[in-house]
Amino acid sequence: MTDPADHVPSAAGPWPPAGAVPVRTDDLYALLDARGYQYGSAFRGLRAAWRRGEEVFADIALDGATGGAASYLLHPALFDGALHGALLPSEDRRDALLLPFIWRGVRMRNSGARDVRLHLAPNGDDAVSLTLTDTGGREVASVRSLAFRPVTAEQLDREGLGGTLLRVTWNPVRVPSDDDAPVEARWAFLGTDHLGVTGALKAAGRQIGSYPSLRDLDAGLRAGDTVPDIVVVSCTDESAEARAATQRALVLVQEWLDDDRLGGARLVFVTRGAAAARTGEDVPDLAGAAVWGLVRAAQSEHPGRFHLVDVDDVESFGGALVSGVEAGEPQLAVRDGGLSRPRLVRCPPGTSARRPDTGGTVLVTGGLGALGALVARHLVRRHGVRRLMLLGRRGPATPGAAELAAELTELGADVRVVACDAADRAALERVLASVPDRHPLTTVVHAAGAVDDGTVAELTPRKVERVLRPKINAALNLHELTRCDLILFSSVSGLIGSAGQAAYAAANTFLDALAHRRRAVGLPGVSLAWGLWADGMGAQLGTADLARMRRNGLAPISAAQGLALLDAAVSRTEPALAPVRLDDAALRDGAGFLPDLLRDLAAPAPAGTPAGRPAGAEALRERLAGLPAAERDAAVLEFVRAEVAAVLGHRASDTVDPGLEFREIGLDSLTNLELNRRLATATGLRLPATLSFDYPSPAELAGHLARRLA
Amino acid sequence: MAETMDRTADPGLRYPTDEDLLAQVLRPYRAKNCEYLKSAVVGVDSGPDGQPGVGAACTFRIPESCYIDDTGHFNSVEFNICYNQMFYYLIAKSVRERVLEPFARWTMDDFWARQLGDILITDFRSTFRRPMGARLFHGEIEVADVAEWDGSDIRDALVVIRTKCRYWDDRGGDSHGEVTVAILNPPQSGP
């Protein structure tokens, strides 16, 4: 690091030098903080500064409490403080973050200084020379050339903190031609045909039965109709609100799971305009978008039973729909007769840096919740937001609200805590009308939300409503009542279809679609489909939930990662993004079980091959076949215990008592479902949903499986 | 069930047996010896999620079975008949006292028009822990969840009520169950 051959002239002489003009430094660290340089008190060493042309002079001192200067050649806080001279506001390249990049000619002369004087002078493009002297004019250290590089918040966040920004892309799908199809499936249509699906299917050469309602389907089956292989319902109805559309989809899903006669039938939900399958595409069918979220969760819970297809208004969609569904693709879009499927991919590096306009008011719904409070602090500390309105249903009565307001006020913000349910349009209108004209609304962060988890079979309209209302009613109100930047906090659960969160998934895909809508009508906004925040809802999760998330290839996002991702996301131009933290090992290990949208992040599948099932079943059978008969039962039991442990997030299967009932071991309806799914995949057996009720302990279940596998 | 029905901590609202209503509810039963339900105190407490917890504490008497010679114990058919009577009464009382949505929006005529044809058990589970004499015993019913499903092109409107119930006597007899009931053709909800 030191190079005695280099020489930098000393800054000895009068102090401050003649012609140097004082620079204001009392708010330097607050300004730096807002730009992303967060220095603790020991590192806030720059006390005074002067400028003479492009040169900078400054006094740097160690904080009184920071001892130990004698044990360093140059105390790190003192050295770091010297670099702050390069960050004085007018030296700044607009509001970019600058980081030291290349050091040349660093020399240490005298150790043990507590107070130093800095002389900084330009030395070529984006580089400076530095000389530090003590108060007697003796040189302490010098740097011949230090080059800075601007770094975007996004680069910091992506590279430094481990979060990842994803976005949905729709990849072309090629399916086998009709001639290769083994047996032509029997198709039927159920319900009202708003989209002309029956005509399109007939044009594609499928004979199609039609049942106006579930009652008619039931009557048909009782009268001896052959059970169809594939049943199609149309889910885009311009008059239907999201609430009605999701409830109708839920009825269908539950009916499909309840009716044993339909156990081999697949149900296809067809929408139009519910997905942005092309860049810049509008998503006019917000209700249909909510159906996508709900059905994705149903797909995760019950693979192979449900399909989603978004079609365009080109009449020829029938052929593509038929071939895509018959090939087993769970999620598809048809555009101009071509098929594509959604996948999450990493965003390319961003370009422009966008910062909130600090002169206006920022409103945060759910602003008194864990996530809202984190965001509020971040807006004030990092972005210098000075006027905040924090909305919560209980307002100032929310536990912690007063402390949060005091903290933000201390940081220099003017904070209003307001009791308002943003889903109540009139109440929201009153709050918006109270925003002062001098400081108009510049940004709204919609972070309010609620979860009410349960398997799709257990969901009721009330549970769905409890989740939809705070998310989508409020989002719609905010969309309709504001023209400023609208940042919608959505969840990746809508994209990956988190098992046990069908209602939540529906609410979030609605938000994502609304962001597309808002952009299509020329208003600013973005939907952020967050992975789970460790400090948000993640704080309430149990081991099994976390294990399930990990199997989905995701890890909890820390507050720092989340806030960095937030900055990175809002500086981009996409209408919808998914800020997440990927678990690379889980992505690699769990490739066969990953949600469809994450599959290409693990190991890119060959382009255009339909999603397949993992081939573990053969391996299990072979392994069992290779064992002496006497050891097979024990091996199956060990296999079952390992699967139970995996579902519960336990490291070892010996925590699973084979004689206890699953309920006593800790399985609930969701983990039961997951166990069932894993066992079905691993054994290749078709297993009834009631499996763990019929064989309620690992030992009994293993006995049953051993008999069926024999 | 016993724990959840313990009202000692939060007495809530209590509606004593409404004799006229009880008689009306039991009117469809063909013979006097099928009228097992003798008293029913409907209770309303604050339930989870802000929804009222609604249930009924009942007494029954079966001097002689209405369909079989004396078996000496309370059997599953009687379990079911007793359940129906508790359920009918609980819903009728909920309509009358306007204590539970959506029944608070119903009229009594809405109820009487649907009592037989439109109220169907869709799932019935009963467990008999210890045999119970059928002469005089207690019963409880508790509403676990009410789901109001809107009508659409694919299915008509439907109300689905999940309940828990329990019967016991003073000599240690005990049985319990979980029953789901669907109400078809519910009256149109408000605006």
Contacts between the chains, C-beta under 8 A, distances in Angstrom:
chain1	res1	chain2	res2	distance
A	190	B	154	6.5
A	191	B	152	7.9
A	191	B	153	4.8
A	191	B	154	4.6
A	192	B	153	4.2
A	212	B	153	7.0
A	213	B	153	6.4
A	213	B	154	5.2
A	213	B	155	6.4
A	214	B	154	5.2
A	214	B	155	5.0
A	215	B	155	7.2
A	215	B	156	7.7
A	233	B	154	7.2
A	244	B	150	6.3
A	244	B	152	6.9
A	247	B	149	6.8
A	247	B	150	5.9
A	247	B	152	7.6
A	248	B	152	4.6
A	248	B	153	8.0
A	248	B	154	6.4
A	251	B	149	6.5
A	251	B	152	7.2
A	251	B	154	6.5
A	251	B	155	5.4
A	252	B	154	6.5
A	255	B	155	7.7
A	460	B	145	6.3
A	460	B	147	3.7
A	460	B	160	7.6
A	461	B	147	5.8
A	461	B	148	5.8
A	461	B	149	6.0
A	461	B	150	7.2
A	462	B	51	7.9
A	462	B	145	7.9
A	462	B	146	7.8
A	462	B	147	6.5
A	462	B	148	7.4
A	466	B	49	7.4
